[in-house]
Amino acid sequence: MRSEGEMMGLILGIAREDERIRAAYMNGSRTNPNAPRDIFQDYDIVYVVEEMLPFVEDDRWLAPFGSLLMLQEPDRLDQGIGMPVSFDRHYTRLMLFEDGNRIDLTVQSAEETGKAYLADSLTVPLLDKDGILPGLPDANDSAYWVKPPTVGQYNSACNNFWWCMQNVAKGLWRDELPYAKEMLEQEVRGDLNKVAAWWIGLQYEYKICPGKMGKYFKRYFPEPYWRMYERTYAGYRKNEIWASIFVMCDLFRILAADVGGHFGYSYPVEDDRNMVRYLRRVEKLPPDAAEIMGEE
């Protein structure tokens, strides 16, 4: 596997030697001083070019990067499903090479660079042949810090979490595994993750990045909370899913109540209590049940 030094030398060498490339910069995890370093980190590279079409229509200029294992061209895929896409401002190729290295390479017009370059706090200039890249502070992840919730965002997350739990329960009772799991992992977990990020942000005065899709939760949660979060994931068996649901409810309650208490937002205690009672009832319903709640 080519080293970071070899890869950066290659990336810069291609940019220097091709007169059509006028500048280059990098962002992403490799420019983030707070991101863990490992062999799977990709290289998020932008080449600023004079003309877009030669870089879009002809792939031969990519050959010096090495042998590809797989390529994705998200802009072309978007075009293929009917989304309005223009290739005259930017075009991205996600390239995984045979040696395991990955480069997410965007070619970009100078006009587009004027808008995009300053928008990301993790931007690091690599090459500037014409002095077109403005000065920047040192790269940092401040653009990705979790933001405190508004009362509307908080209320929405709490309401949706508890409301969608009844859909999960319904799907499990009906033996509709795809529906139940999709509702649990997309809707319900989405709200749990929002509240988890707000809680972590609260511990660090909202000067922290919990990572894309919560990938740094393990780093920032106290050990007991992380162990609970782990147990919110389950396999395909109903009893495992039901167990994960109740752990999810317990963890959500703890985190959301803390966040709400700090900001003076009202946590929906009655919704919580009523929905847990409902979930316990549905968990025990026989397959031929004629009513849901009945006598308790």
C-alpha positions, 0 to 999 in steps of 0.5 A: 500500500502506498504511503501517505507521502507517496500519495501526496507526492503523486497528487501534487506531481500530477497537479504541477505537471498538468498546465490545465490544473491551476490550483489544488486543495484538500479537505476531509479527515486528513486535514482534521487534527481531531480525526483519528488516523488510519489506513482507511482514510481517503484523500479528499482532493480538489483540482481547480482547472481552466476547462471542465469538459476535457477532465470530464469526457476523457479518463486517460489523464487519471492513469498515473494515479494507479490501477483502479479496483472500483470507480464511482462517478456520483454526478453521472449517476445523478444525471442517469436517474434524471436529476438536474446536473451540470458538469461545467462547474464541478465533477467528482470521481471516487476512486478505490485503487488496487493497493487499498488507497482511495482518492475522492477527486473533484475537478472544479472551475475557478468560478466554483472555487470562489464559492466553495473554497472558504465554505469548509473549515477543513480546507488546506491549500496544496498548490496555487499557480496563479494566486487565486486561493485566498488565505485561510486559518489553520484547518479545524473542524468548527464547521462540523460542530454540533449545534444546540437544538432549538425548541422546535428541533427538540420537540420534533425529535422527541415526538417523532421518536415516540410516535414512530415506535408504535410503527416499529411495534406494529411491524414486529407484530405483523411479522413484517421485518423489513418495515419494522427494521427500516422504521427502527433504523431510519426514523427512530434511530435518526432521532436517537442520534440527534439527541445523542449528538446534542447531549455530547455537544452539551458536555463540550459547550458545543465545540465538538464534532460527533462525526458523520453518522455518529461515528465518534459516539464511542469516543465521547460517551461515558462507558455506561452510555456507550454500552447502552448504545451498543445494545440498541443494535439487534439482529433479525430475531424478534426477541432481540429487536424488542430488547434493543427497543427498550434499551433505546427507550431508556437511553433516549429518555436519559439523554433527552431529559438532560438536554431538555433540562439544560435548555428549559425545554419540556421533555414529554414524560406522558408520551414516554410513559404511554408509549412504553406501556403500549410497547410492552403490551404489543410485545406480548400480543399473541398473533391472533389478537383481536384488540391491542390494549384491552383490559390490563 
